[in-house]
């Protein structure tokens, strides 16, 4: 064997040490290959990746060719790092966690722009809108609305969530054959709220400052407008308190229910109003003695701008050009202004009648009847035999028939004889029947105490308890279903206690 000058043949001990060194280097090289192999199979992003590998066997091809593998390694031989080797597992497992991304609707945004900003093309949008529920719910987006997109780690569309309102959430889930959409309904909570304050400027400003919703403030003024001229009679220092129902979902107020009770102290005189239903199913606001706050018949059942023609026995007719009686008052108002029933009653006629044009006739209690002429159109469901309530919309101002401009021709008849609606003597409104007065006073007591002492916890706690007792039996409707007795029309929302209708059943959790 050739050798370098001056070299010596290595001893057996040196040759064994060399073999061990080569074996350790080969093991280190194999470990690096294993790590490179694992890195190549990991996923980048928000994916949670769990790696489990079984080491590949070491062969001569992994080291220097022709280097023999030692028959035995020393007992303390191991990885160069000194760390224990990874436990051998059967296979690699990858657990993927999809992610949610929130996007706010910007002014001028379209659905396609929103989807594009989220990283999805027109194809995904078409798939979503193929579902009728998703298409209807997302038809109108408002600036500030939030859409949450569900994305797989590979960037594919997995679904979305969109809240068209606090109590409703649209949930869209992607599937093999398109998308599935449904609405998640959040539980609605009902609570009775009491607000109070003092008038130092306008009533509306004072109520807004006390946190009273605008709709509740409007009903408050309508309750008392038969007793108080708010423009002329209300004085600085007047105090008010009001109890109403509030609806909430997910911790946010989503609406208000009816005004249950109201109190106004002005010039040393206190007025109270409580919502109550009698045995006949009629709902009105009554004072603390059970007397109605509204008259039996409204003298002007429309928001008019002026009296364009008064009641008279001799008027020059503007189209016939002759003198003839005018047995009603003409109340000028824009076309389409709602016309309301002057009182509870039954429709006896709804149709076209000569000079009246479109006409509605209503028979009320006793000898009283009313007529409403020159209508533009009738309210839905108006026909002979329809039962109406005071303040309910029956039609809309027009100029049909012998009219020279838009107005309501309004008549009040007693035993068939026309009387001036602005001057005729009318009976007081209905009262709580004597047989129900005891129950009425029991029902209003918690409200009376809370309105008189809105800052005292015992009074408010008693009111809350009374409301809970009612809630266990019946449901409170939305503010949008307006009160009959307050003259604001619409379907009557149920009042509290005996004033709650059994058909309305109170649902939802209470606050």
C-alpha positions in Angstrom: 0.0 0.0 0.0 1.3 3.4 -0.9 1.8 6.0 1.7 2.8 9.5 2.2 6.5 10.0 3.2 7.0 9.8 6.9 3.4 8.4 7.5 2.7 5.6 9.9 0.0 3.0 9.6 -2.9 4.0 11.9 -3.5 1.9 14.9 -6.7 -0.2 15.3 -8.0 2.2 18.0 -7.7 5.2 15.7 -9.6 3.4 12.9 -12.5 2.5 15.2 -12.8 6.2 16.3 -12.8 7.3 12.7 -15.6 4.9 11.9 -17.7 6.3 14.8 -17.1 9.9 13.7 -18.3 9.1 10.2 -21.4 7.3 11.6 -22.2 10.4 13.7 -21.9 12.7 10.7 -24.1 10.5 8.6 -26.8 10.5 11.4 -26.6 14.3 11.5 -27.1 14.5 7.7 -30.1 12.2 7.9 -31.6 14.4 10.6 -31.3 17.5 8.4 -33.0 15.6 5.6 -35.9 14.7 7.9 -36.4 18.3 9.0 -36.3 19.5 5.4 -38.9 16.9 4.5 -41.1 18.1 7.4 -40.8 21.8 6.5 -41.9 21.1 3.0 -45.1 19.5 4.2 -46.1 22.3 6.7 -48.7 24.9 5.7 -48.0 28.6 6.0 -50.7 31.0 7.4 -53.1 30.8 10.3 -53.3 27.0 10.0 -52.6 25.0 13.1 -50.1 22.3 11.9 -49.4 19.2 13.8 -46.4 17.2 12.5 -45.7 13.6 13.3 -43.1 11.7 11.3 -41.3 8.3 11.3 -37.6 8.7 10.6 -36.3 7.2 7.4 -33.7 4.4 7.8 -30.1 5.5 7.2 -28.3 3.8 4.3 -24.9 4.0 2.8 -26.3 6.2 0.1 -26.8 8.9 2.7 -23.1 8.9 3.6 -19.8 8.4 1.9 -19.8 5.5 -0.6 -17.9 2.5 0.6 -17.8 3.5 4.2 -18.8 0.5 6.3 -21.5 0.9 9.0 -20.0 0.1 12.3 -21.3 -3.1 14.0 -21.9 -1.4 17.3 -22.0 2.2 18.6 -20.9 3.3 22.0 -23.6 3.3 24.6 -23.5 7.1 24.9 -23.8 7.8 21.2 -26.8 9.9 20.1 -27.8 13.1 18.3 -25.2 15.8 18.3 -27.5 18.3 19.9 -27.9 16.2 23.0 -31.8 16.4 22.8 -33.8 13.1 22.9 -34.9 11.9 19.4 -38.5 12.6 18.3 -41.0 9.8 19.1 -41.7 7.7 16.0 -45.4 8.1 14.8 -47.2 6.4 12.0 -48.1 9.4 9.8 -48.2 13.1 9.4 -51.5 14.8 10.5 -52.5 18.3 9.6 -55.3 20.1 11.5 -56.7 23.1 9.7 -58.4 26.0 11.4 -60.5 28.3 9.1 -60.4 32.0 9.9 -62.9 34.8 10.1 -62.4 38.2 8.6 -64.6 41.2 9.2 -65.4 43.8 6.6 -67.3 47.1 7.1 -69.6 48.3 4.3 -68.3 51.6 3.0 -70.4 54.4 1.4 -70.9 53.5 -2.2 -70.0 49.9 -1.7 -71.7 47.2 -3.8 -71.9 43.5 -2.9 -69.4 42.7 -5.6 -67.0 45.3 -4.3 -67.3 43.9 -0.8 -66.7 40.3 -1.9 -63.7 41.5 -4.0 -62.2 43.3 -1.1 -62.5 40.0 0.9 -60.7 38.2 -1.8 -63.6 36.4 -3.6 -64.5 36.8 -7.2 -67.9 37.0 -9.0 -68.3 33.2 -9.0 -68.5 33.1 -5.2 -71.0 36.0 -5.1 -73.2 34.3 -7.7 -73.2 31.1 -5.6 -74.3 33.1 -2.5 -77.0 35.0 -4.4 -78.4 31.8 -5.9 -79.9 31.2 -2.4 -83.1 33.2 -2.2 -82.9 33.9 1.5 -79.3 35.2 1.2 -80.3 37.3 -1.8 -83.3 38.9 0.0 -81.4 39.6 3.2 -78.3 41.1 1.5 -80.3 43.1 -1.0 -79.7 46.3 0.8 -76.5 46.9 2.8 -76.0 50.1 4.7 -72.7 51.9 5.4 -71.3 50.7 8.7 -72.9 47.2 8.4 -70.4 44.4 9.0 -70.0 41.2 7.0 -67.8 38.4 8.4 -66.3 36.1 5.8 -65.3 32.5 6.6 -62.2 31.4 4.7 -60.3 28.1 4.6 -56.5 28.0 5.0 -56.2 27.6 1.3 -58.2 30.8 0.7 -61.5 29.2 -0.4 -64.9 30.6 0.6 -66.4 28.7 3.5 -69.3 31.0 4.5 -70.3 34.3 6.0 -72.3 36.0 8.7 -74.3 39.2 8.3 -76.6 41.0 10.9 -79.4 42.9 9.1 -80.5 43.8 12.7 -79.5 43.1 16.3 -82.0 40.4 16.6 -81.3 38.6 13.3 -78.2 37.0 11.8 -77.9 35.6 8.3 -75.6 32.5 8.3 -74.3 31.2 5.0 -72.3 28.0 4.8 -70.6 26.8 1.6 -71.2 23.2 0.5 -70.4 20.9 -2.4 -73.6 21.8 -4.2 -73.8 25.5 -3.4 -74.5 27.3 -0.2 -77.0 26.8 2.7 -78.5 29.9 4.3 -80.6 30.4 7.4 -81.5 33.1 9.9 -80.4 32.9 13.6 -82.9 34.7 15.8 -81.4 36.3 18.9 -83.6 36.2 22.0 -85.5 39.4 22.5 -85.7 40.8 26.0 -88.5 43.0 27.3 -88.3 45.5 30.1 -90.4 48.3 31.5 -88.5 51.6 31.6 -89.3 54.8 33.5 -88.0 58.2 32.5 -88.6 61.6 34.1 -87.5 65.1 33.8 -88.3 68.8 34.0 -89.2 71.2 31.1 -86.9 74.2 30.9 -87.3 74.8 27.2 -89.4 72.6 24.9 -91.0 69.4 26.0 -89.4 67.4 23.1 -86.0 68.7 24.2 -86.6 67.8 27.8 -87.8 64.3 27.0 -84.8 63.7 24.6 -82.5 64.9 27.4 -84.1 62.3 29.7 -83.4 59.6 27.2 -87.0 59.1 26.1 -87.1 57.7 22.5 -88.7 60.0 20.0 -91.6 57.6 19.3 -92.5 57.4 23.0 -92.3 61.2 23.3 -94.8 61.5 20.4 -97.2 59.2 22.0 -96.9 61.0 25.3 -98.0 64.3 23.7 -100.9 62.6 21.9 -102.1 61.1 25.1 -102.5 64.5 26.8 -103.2 66.8 23.8 -106.9 66.7 24.6 -106.2 68.2 28.0 -103.2 70.4 27.4 -102.3 72.8 24.6 -98.6 72.1 24.6 -97.8 75.2 22.4 -99.5 77.7 24.7 -100.2 76.2 28.1 -97.0 74.4 29.0 -94.8 76.3 31.4 -91.1 76.2 32.4 -90.7 73.9 35.4 -93.4 71.5 34.3 -92.4 67.9 35.2 -93.1 64.7 33.3 -92.6 60.9 33.8 -93.4 58.1 31.5 -93.3 54.2 31.7 -92.9 52.3 28.5 -91.7 48.9 27.2 -88.3 48.6 25.8 -87.1 45.7 23.5 -83.5 44.6 23.3 -81.4 41.9 21.8 -77.7 41.1 22.2 -77.5 44.0 24.7 -78.7 46.6 22.2 -82.1 48.4 22.2 -84.0 47.3 19.1 -87.3 49.1 19.7 -89.9 50.2 22.1 -93.3 48.9 23.0 -96.4 50.8 24.1 -96.5 53.6 26.6 -98.0 52.0 29.6 -98.5 55.1 31.9 -97.7 58.8 31.8 -97.8 61.7 34.2 -97.6 65.5 33.6 -97.5 68.2 36.3 -98.1 71.7 34.9 -99.1 74.9 36.7 -99.6 72.9 39.9 -102.1 70.5 38.2 -101.2 66.8 37.7 -102.6 64.6 34.9 -102.1 60.9 34.8 -102.9 58.3 32.1 -102.9 54.5 32.2 -103.4 52.1 29.4 -106.3 49.7 30.0 -108.5 47.2 28.1 -112.1 46.7 29.1 -114.2 43.5 28.9 -115.3 44.5 25.4 -111.7 44.4 24.2 -111.5 48.2 23.7 -108.2 49.8 24.7 -108.0 53.4 25.9 -106.0 55.7 28.2 -107.8 56.5 31.4 -106.9 58.9 34.3 -106.5 57.7 37.9 -110.3 57.8 38.4 -110.9 55.6 35.4 -112.2 58.4 33.2 -111.2 58.6 29.5 -108.7 61.2 28.5 -110.0 61.5 24.9 -113.4 62.7 23.8 -116.0 60.4 22.5 -115.5 61.8 18.9 -112.7 63.7 17.3 -113.8 67.0 15.9 -110.9 67.2 13.4 -109.8 63.7 12.4 -107.0 64.9 10.1 -103.9 67.0 10.4 -105.2 70.0 8.5 -103.6 73.4 7.6 -106.8 75.5 7.7 -110.6 75.4 7.6 -111.2 76.1 3.9 -114.9 76.2 4.3 -117.0 76.2 7.5 -120.3 74.6 8.4 -123.2 76.9 7.1 -126.7 76.8 5.8 -125.9 79.1 2.9 -122.7 78.9 1.0 -121.8 79.9 -2.6 -120.8 76.6 -4.2 -117.5 77.0 -6.0 -118.3 74.6 -8.9 -122.1 74.8 -9.1 -122.2 78.6 -8.7 -125.3 78.5 -6.5 -126.1 79.0 -2.9 -126.7 75.8 -1.0 -126.1 74.4 2.6 -122.7 73.2 3.5 -123.4 70.6 6.3 -119.8 69.9 7.3 -116.4 71.5 7.6 -113.7 71.4 4.9 -110.2 70.8 6.4 -107.5 71.6 3.8 -104.5 69.2 3.8 -102.1 67.8 1.2 -103.2 64.9 -0.9 -102.4 61.6 0.8 -102.7 62.9 4.4 -104.1 60.1 6.6 -107.7 60.5 7.7 -108.6 58.8 11.0 -111.9 57.5 12.4 -113.4 60.1 14.7 -114.4 57.3 17.2 -115.0 53.6 17.6 -117.7 52.4 15.3 -118.8 50.4 12.2 -118.3 51.4 8.6 -121.8 51.5 6.9 -120.5 52.7 3.5 -117.2 53.0 1.6 -117.5 53.9 -2.1 -118.3 56.6 -4.6 -121.2 59.0 -3.8 -122.0 61.8 -6.3 -120.6 65.2 -5.1 -118.8 63.5 -2.1 -116.5 61.6 -4.4 -115.0 58.7 -2.5 -116.9 58.6 0.8 -116.8 56.7 4.1 -119.7 56.6 6.5 -119.3 55.3 10.1 -122.0 54.6 12.7 -120.8 55.3 16.3 -122.4 54.8 19.7 -126.0 55.9 20.2 -127.3 58.5 17.7 -123.9 59.6 16.4 -122.5 59.1 12.9 -119.7 60.6 10.8 -119.0 61.1 7.1 -115.6 61.6 5.3 -115.7 62.9 1.7 -113.5 63.7 -1.3 -111.0 60.9 -0.4 -108.0 60.1 -2.6 -108.2 56.4 -1.7 -109.5 54.2 1.0 -107.3 52.5 3.6 -106.9 48.7 3.1 -109.8 46.7 4.4 -112.4 49.5 4.4 -115.8 48.2 3.5 -119.3 48.1 4.9 -119.3 46.1 8.1 -115.6 46.9 9.1 -115.2 47.7 12.8 -112.9 50.6 13.4 -111.3 52.3 16.4 -110.8 55.9 17.2 -107.7 57.2 15.5 -107.5 54.3 13.0 -106.6 55.3 9.5 -109.6 54.9 7.2 -108.4 56.7 4.1 -106.3 59.6 2.6 -107.1 63.2 1.7 -107.9 63.8 -2.0 -110.1 65.9 -4.2 -112.5 63.4 -5.7 -116.1 64.4 -6.4 -117.1 68.1 -6.5 -113.9 69.4 -4.9 -111.8 72.3 -6.1 -108.7 71.3 -4.2 -107.4 68.7 -1.8 -109.3 68.6 1.5 -111.4 66.5 3.8 -115.1 67.2 4.0 -116.1 66.1 7.5 -119.6 65.7 9.0 -121.0 64.8 12.4 -124.7 63.7 12.4 -126.9 63.2 15.4 -130.0 61.1 14.7 -129.4 61.8 11.0 -129.2 65.6 11.4 -125.9 67.4 10.4 -124.2 69.5 13.2 -121.2 71.7 13.1 -118.3 69.4 14.1 -116.4 72.3 15.7 -119.3 73.3 17.9 -121.7 70.3 18.5 -121.9 69.2 22.2 -120.4 65.8 22.5 -120.5 63.4 25.5 -117.3 62.6 27.4 -115.3 59.6 26.4 -115.9 56.1 27.8 -115.1 55.3 31.5 -113.9 52.1 33.1 -117.1 50.2 34.0 -118.0 50.3 37.7 -117.5 46.5 38.0 -113.9 46.8 36.8 -112.8 49.8 38.9 -111.3 47.7 41.7 -109.2 45.7 39.3 -108.2 48.9 37.4 -106.9 50.5 40.6 -105.0 47.4 41.5 -103.4 47.4 38.1 -102.3 51.0 38.0 -101.0 51.3 41.6 -97.4 50.1 40.8 -97.3 52.5 37.9 -98.7 55.4 39.8 -96.0 55.0 42.5 -93.2 54.7 40.0 -94.3 57.8 38.1 -94.7 59.8 41.3 -91.3 58.6 42.6 -89.2 57.7 39.6 -85.9 57.9 41.5 -86.9 55.6 44.4 -85.8 52.0 44.1 -88.7 50.4 46.0 -91.3 52.0 43.6 -89.4 50.9 40.6 -88.8 47.4 42.0 -92.6 47.0 42.6 -93.3 48.2 39.0 -90.8 45.7 37.6 -92.4 42.9 39.6 -95.8 43.8 38.3 -94.6 43.9 34.8 -93.0 40.4 35.2 -96.3 39.1 36.4 -98.0 40.3 33.3 -95.1 39.1 31.1 -95.6 35.5 32.2 -99.0 35.6 30.5 -98.8 37.9 27.5 -96.6 39.6 25.0 -95.9 43.3 24.5 -96.0 44.5 20.8 -93.8 47.0 19.1 -94.1 50.8 19.2 -94.8 50.6 15.4 -98.2 49.1 16.3 -99.5 52.4 17.5 -102.2 53.1 20.0 -105.8 53.7 19.2 -106.7 56.0 22.1 -103.8 58.3 21.5 -105.0 59.3 18.0 -101.9 58.0 16.2 -103.7 55.3 14.4 -102.5 51.9 13.3 -103.0 48.6 15.1 -103.4 48.9 18.8 -100.4 47.5 20.8 -101.5 45.7 23.9 -101.3 47.5 27.2 -100.4 46.1 30.5 -102.2 43.8 33.0 -105.9 43.6 32.0 -105.0 45.9 29.1 -102.9 43.1 27.6 -104.7 41.0 25.1 -104.5 37.3 25.6 -104.0 36.8 21.8 -100.8 38.8 22.0 -99.0 36.6 24.6 -95.8 38.1 26.0 -92.7 36.3 24.8 -89.0 36.8 25.2 -86.8 37.1 28.3 -87.1 40.0 30.6 -84.4 42.3 31.8 
